[in-house]
């Protein structure tokens, strides 16, 4: 599942994000969502989140649990 719809993402969910510095390479970082930073219901490049370790990026993939 992609991370473009806010309703699919919630604190405690494990996700893969793309950090700002990794946008060119497309490298993914896995972590657990601490809070959602995008207030819109949908974002074409992915909902922006803060992970529990403090990293901020846009959700690229929600792995199957």
Secondary structure as GFF3:
##gff-version 3
##sequence-region A 1 65
A	DSSP	three_ten_helix	6	8	.	.	.	ID=ss1
A	DSSP	beta_strand	14	19	.	.	.	ID=ss2
A	DSSP	three_ten_helix	20	22	.	.	.	ID=ss3
A	DSSP	beta_strand	29	36	.	.	.	ID=ss4
A	DSSP	beta_strand	48	51	.	.	.	ID=ss5
A	DSSP	beta_strand	56	61	.	.	.	ID=ss6
###
